[in-house]
């Protein structure tokens, strides 16, 4: 099971030098993936959680591809309705080629109503638009002359029934965000049922979980996967492996934008997990 890190590409402490440091820490600790988030217009609803500056993911990952060598690069998650599907297909294919085949494209329908309005998109149709984008991506990437070999993995976020159907139809993996182990296990059961109904293979499983280490264990009923003592987090990873996770992305951003000004706390947590997981330091 590979481990990745969701790097904050937003907030008051984020700048090119800080992003470069994040990349060096993630790759140096032996993690397998480096992923970033997506917003285009920092409207008030977005700014409450992810304030400016916000570095656009394709631009950021293209730059990070040039200063990393091994780590895979991805989005968790790209908001599908925000860009024309052929633009996404072109940017993703080019980034995959320029990085030596290292791109993972995480995709979801989005949530920020004001941002949709600012971009001239219909928030109510975001699910349908996401399906259209995914279908267009698959069709475009089938043109290997123009878009490469079309092997970019697509991870699909969301836990609603339409999102799980979308995952079965278009995704290489289901990519739930910040849930309890029980919620993910239940989601996998629903995913298998939908795959059977559609006569399709069951997609892979690649969750993103919080990484928040505490000195003492947290009550099991009060925590989501990835928070608690080191022992609890390691146990969560073991359970996710047994549930079939091929990849797990650790998200060390707990929700306070001021955290981006003191990344050393997150780096230490990542180093602790790396040491307990036996990752090789390069």
C-alpha positions in Angstrom: 0.0 0.0 0.0 1.5 3.3 -1.0 1.3 6.4 1.2 0.8 10.0 0.0 0.6 13.5 1.4 -1.9 16.2 0.6 0.3 19.3 0.6 -1.5 22.7 1.4 -1.2 24.8 -1.8 -3.1 27.7 -0.1 -3.0 29.9 3.0 -0.9 32.7 4.4 2.2 30.6 4.9 2.2 29.2 1.4 4.7 30.5 -1.2 7.0 29.0 -3.8 9.8 28.4 -1.3 7.4 26.7 1.1 6.0 24.5 -1.6 9.5 23.5 -2.6 10.3 22.6 1.0 7.1 20.5 1.2 8.1 18.6 -1.9 11.6 17.9 -0.5 10.1 16.7 2.8 7.5 14.5 1.2 9.9 12.9 -1.3 12.8 12.8 1.3 10.7 10.9 3.8 9.9 8.2 1.2 6.3 9.0 0.6 4.8 7.8 -2.8 2.5 10.6 -3.7 2.4 14.4 -3.4 -1.1 15.8 -4.0 -2.7 19.3 -3.9 -6.2 20.8 -3.9 -8.2 22.8 -6.3 -10.0 26.2 -6.2 -10.0 28.8 -8.9 -11.8 31.8 -7.4 -11.4 32.4 -3.7 -14.9 33.5 -2.9 -16.0 34.0 0.7 -17.2 30.5 1.1 -13.9 29.1 -0.1 -11.8 31.6 1.9 -13.3 30.5 5.2 -11.4 27.2 4.8 -8.8 27.8 2.1 -7.7 31.4 2.0 -5.5 33.1 -0.5 -3.0 32.7 -1.9 -4.2 29.6 -3.6 -1.8 28.1 -6.1 -3.7 26.5 -9.1 -3.0 22.8 -9.1 -1.9 22.1 -12.7 0.5 25.1 -12.5 1.8 24.0 -9.1 2.2 20.3 -10.0 4.0 21.2 -13.3 6.5 23.2 -11.3 6.9 20.6 -8.6 7.4 17.9 -11.3 10.6 19.7 -12.2 12.0 19.7 -8.7 11.1 16.1 -7.8 12.3 12.9 -9.3 10.3 9.9 -7.9 7.2 11.0 -6.1 3.9 10.7 -8.0 1.9 13.9 -8.3 -1.9 14.4 -8.2 -5.0 16.4 -7.4 -7.2 15.7 -4.4 -9.5 16.8 -5.9 -9.8 18.7 -9.1 -13.3 20.3 -9.4 -14.5 18.9 -12.7 -17.0 21.6 -13.8 -14.6 24.5 -13.4 -12.7 23.8 -16.7 -13.6 22.8 -20.2 -13.1 19.0 -20.4 -10.7 19.2 -23.4 -8.6 21.7 -21.5 -8.4 19.3 -18.6 -7.6 16.4 -20.9 -4.8 18.5 -22.5 -3.3 19.8 -19.3 -3.4 16.4 -17.6 -1.9 14.5 -20.5 0.9 17.1 -20.9 1.7 17.1 -17.2 1.7 13.3 -17.2 4.1 13.3 -20.1 6.4 16.0 -18.7 6.6 14.3 -15.3 7.5 10.9 -16.7 4.0 9.3 -16.2 3.6 10.4 -12.6 0.2 12.0 -12.6 -2.9 10.8 -10.6 -6.0 12.8 -11.4 -8.4 13.0 -8.5 -11.8 14.5 -9.5 -15.0 15.5 -7.7 -18.1 17.6 -8.3 -17.3 20.4 -5.9 -19.3 22.3 -3.3 -18.6 26.0 -3.2 -21.8 27.7 -4.5 -20.3 31.2 -4.8 -17.3 29.9 -6.7 -19.6 28.2 -9.2 -21.4 31.4 -9.7 -18.2 33.4 -10.1 -17.1 30.9 -12.9 -20.5 31.1 -14.6 -21.3 27.4 -13.7 -24.6 26.0 -12.5 -24.1 24.6 -9.0 -27.2 22.5 -9.3 -25.8 20.7 -12.4 -22.4 20.0 -11.0 -22.9 16.2 -10.8 -24.1 16.0 -14.4 -21.2 18.2 -15.5 -18.7 16.0 -13.7 -20.0 13.0 -15.6 -19.7 14.9 -18.9 -16.1 15.9 -18.1 -15.1 12.3 -17.1 -16.6 10.9 -20.3 -14.8 13.5 -22.4 -11.5 12.7 -20.6 -11.8 9.0 -21.4 -12.7 9.7 -25.0 -9.9 12.3 -25.5 -7.3 10.1 -23.9 -8.3 7.3 -26.3 -6.6 9.4 -29.0 -3.1 8.4 -28.2 -1.6 10.5 -31.0 -2.9 13.7 -29.4 -3.0 12.9 -25.7 -0.5 10.1 -25.0 -1.2 6.6 -23.9 -4.3 7.5 -21.8 -3.2 5.6 -18.7 -3.6 8.4 -16.2 -5.4 7.0 -13.1 -8.6 8.7 -12.2 -9.7 8.8 -8.6 -13.2 10.0 -7.9 -14.3 11.6 -4.7 -17.7 11.8 -3.1 -19.8 9.4 -1.0 -23.3 9.9 -2.4 -24.9 7.3 -4.5 -24.4 9.3 -7.7 -20.7 9.8 -6.8 -20.3 6.0 -6.2 -22.1 5.3 -9.5 -19.7 7.8 -11.2 -16.7 5.9 -9.6 -17.9 2.6 -11.0 -18.5 4.0 -14.5 -15.4 6.2 -14.9 -13.0 5.7 -12.0 -9.9 3.7 -11.4 -10.4 4.2 -7.6 -12.9 5.6 -5.1 -11.3 8.5 -3.2 -13.3 9.3 -0.1 -12.2 12.3 2.0 -11.9 12.4 5.8 -14.3 9.7 7.0 -14.4 7.2 9.7 -13.2 3.7 9.0 -16.8 2.5 9.4 -18.1 5.0 6.9 -15.5 3.9 4.4 -16.2 0.2 4.9 -19.9 0.9 4.4 -19.1 2.9 1.3 -17.1 0.0 -0.1 -20.1 -2.3 0.4 -22.3 0.1 -1.5 -19.6 0.5 -4.2 -19.5 -3.3 -4.7 -23.3 -3.5 -4.9 -23.4 -0.7 -7.6 -20.6 -2.4 -9.6 -22.5 -5.7 -9.6 -25.7 -3.8 -10.7 -23.8 -2.1 -13.6 -22.0 -5.3 -14.5 -18.6 -3.5 -14.1 -15.4 -4.3 -12.2 -15.2 -2.9 -8.6 -12.9 0.1 -8.7 -9.9 0.4 -6.4 -9.8 2.2 -3.1 -7.6 5.2 -2.4 -8.9 7.2 0.6 -7.6 10.5 1.9 -7.5 10.7 5.7 -6.7 13.3 8.2 -3.3 13.2 9.9 -3.5 14.6 13.4 -1.4 13.0 16.1 -2.3 13.4 19.8 -0.3 12.5 22.8 -3.1 10.3 24.2 -5.5 8.0 22.4 -8.8 9.5 21.4 -12.2 7.8 22.2 -12.9 5.6 19.2 -16.5 6.9 18.9 -15.3 10.5 18.6 -12.6 10.3 15.9 -12.2 9.9 12.2 -9.5 7.9 10.5 -6.0 9.3 10.9 -6.4 11.2 14.1 -5.4 10.1 17.6 -2.3 8.5 19.0 0.4 7.1 16.7 -0.8 3.6 17.5 -4.4 4.5 16.5 -3.3 6.0 13.2 -1.1 3.0 12.4 -4.0 0.7 13.2 -6.2 2.8 10.9 -3.7 2.3 8.1 -3.6 -1.4 8.7 -7.4 -1.6 8.6 -7.5 0.4 5.4 -4.9 -2.0 3.8 -7.2 -5.0 4.8 -10.1 -3.2 3.2 -8.2 -3.1 0.0 -6.7 0.3 -0.1 -3.9 0.5 -2.7 -3.1 4.1 -1.7 -3.8 6.2 1.3 -3.3 10.0 1.2 -2.5 11.6 4.6 -3.8 15.2 5.0 -1.9 17.0 7.8 -4.0 20.2 7.5 -6.4 20.2 10.4 -8.4 23.3 9.3 -6.7 26.4 10.7 -5.1 28.5 7.9 -2.4 29.6 10.4 -1.0 26.1 10.2 0.4 26.9 6.8 2.8 29.3 8.6 4.3 26.6 10.8 4.6 23.5 8.6 7.2 21.9 10.9 4.4 20.5 13.0 3.0 18.6 10.0 6.5 17.6 8.9 7.2 16.0 12.2 3.9 14.1 12.1 4.8 12.8 8.7 8.2 11.8 9.8 6.7 9.9 12.8 4.4 7.9 10.5 7.2 7.3 8.0 9.4 5.9 10.8 6.6 3.6 12.1 5.8 2.4 8.6 9.4 1.7 7.8 9.6 4.0 4.8 13.0 4.5 3.4 14.5 7.9 3.8 16.3 9.1 0.7 
